[in-house]
Amino acid sequence: MSRRTERVAAVIKEEVSRVLEEKVVDSRIGFVTITAVEVSSDLRCATIFVSTYLEEKVKDETIYGLRDGSNYIRRKIGKKLHLRYLPKLTFKIDNSIEKGTRVEDALKQINKQG
């Protein structure tokens, strides 16, 4: 990733977090944390990874809410990006924190047994 795409990803992460915290009122969107943003090299697409500590059904509803609100979020962050083209936003669940917790729990259990 180039420095420019890294900077754009950082701004998108910050601005989407702000918009979700202050502006979005969709009841399907619960408490989410943006864990990462990947931006394509042409800056036209951004994949936003979100984490939430909710059950699977609620996670699915959260993603549907984020996808439905992506154009609104896109317009709101466009004011801060100053790009020729606003990137298309795609939201995905990031399960890496849960996987890490499971691995850590498994390692603790192994240490207790051995």
C-alpha positions in Angstrom: 0.0 0.0 0.0 1.4 3.4 -0.9 1.6 6.3 1.6 -1.3 8.0 -0.1 -3.6 5.0 0.2 -2.5 4.6 3.8 -3.4 8.2 4.5 -6.7 7.9 2.8 -7.5 4.8 4.7 -6.7 6.5 8.0 -8.9 9.4 7.2 -11.8 7.1 6.2 -11.4 5.1 9.4 -11.5 8.3 11.5 -14.4 9.9 9.6 -16.6 6.8 9.4 -16.1 6.3 13.2 -17.2 9.8 13.8 -20.2 9.5 11.5 -21.3 6.3 13.1 -20.9 7.8 16.5 -22.7 11.1 15.9 -24.9 10.9 12.8 -26.3 7.4 12.1 -29.6 6.6 13.7 -30.3 3.2 12.2 -31.5 0.9 15.0 -29.9 -2.1 13.3 -26.4 -0.7 13.9 -25.3 -1.4 17.4 -22.0 -0.6 19.0 -19.3 -1.3 16.4 -15.6 -0.7 16.3 -13.8 -0.1 13.0 -10.7 -2.3 13.1 -9.2 -1.7 9.7 -9.8 0.0 6.3 -8.4 -1.3 3.1 -8.4 1.1 0.1 -7.8 0.1 -3.5 -4.8 1.5 -5.3 -7.1 3.7 -7.5 -8.8 5.0 -4.3 -12.3 4.1 -5.7 -13.1 1.3 -3.3 -12.7 1.0 0.5 -13.4 -2.1 2.6 -14.2 -1.2 6.1 -13.8 -4.0 8.7 -15.9 -3.7 11.8 -15.9 -5.7 15.0 -18.8 -6.1 17.5 -19.3 -8.3 20.5 -22.8 -9.4 19.6 -24.4 -12.7 18.5 -24.3 -13.7 14.9 -27.9 -12.7 14.0 -27.3 -9.2 15.4 -24.0 -9.0 13.6 -25.8 -9.7 10.3 -28.3 -7.0 11.0 -25.5 -4.6 11.8 -23.9 -5.3 8.5 -27.2 -4.9 6.6 -27.7 -1.5 8.4 -24.2 -0.4 7.5 -24.6 -1.5 3.9 -27.9 0.3 3.6 -26.4 3.5 5.1 -23.2 3.3 3.1 -24.2 6.1 0.6 -25.1 8.4 3.5 -21.8 7.7 5.2 -20.0 8.1 2.0 -21.5 11.6 1.4 -20.6 12.6 5.0 -17.0 11.6 4.8 -16.6 13.1 1.3 -16.4 16.5 2.8 -13.1 15.5 4.5 -11.5 13.4 1.8 -11.0 16.0 -1.0 -10.7 13.3 -3.7 -11.9 13.4 -7.3 -13.9 10.2 -6.7 -15.4 9.2 -3.4 -14.6 5.5 -2.7 -17.4 3.0 -2.7 -17.7 1.7 0.9 -18.0 -2.0 1.6 -18.5 -3.2 5.2 -17.3 -6.6 6.5 -17.3 -8.2 9.9 -13.8 -8.6 11.4 -13.7 -11.7 13.5 -10.0 -11.6 14.3 -10.5 -10.3 17.8 -12.8 -13.3 18.6 -10.4 -15.7 17.0 -7.5 -14.3 19.0 -9.5 -14.6 22.2 -10.3 -18.2 21.4 -6.7 -19.0 20.7 -5.6 -17.2 24.0 -8.2 -19.2 26.0 -7.0 -22.5 24.4 -3.4 -21.7 25.2 -4.4 -20.9 28.8 -6.2 -24.2 29.1 -3.2 -26.1 27.7 -1.0 -24.4 30.3 -3.3 -25.4 33.1 -3.4 -29.0 31.9 0.3 -29.4 31.2 
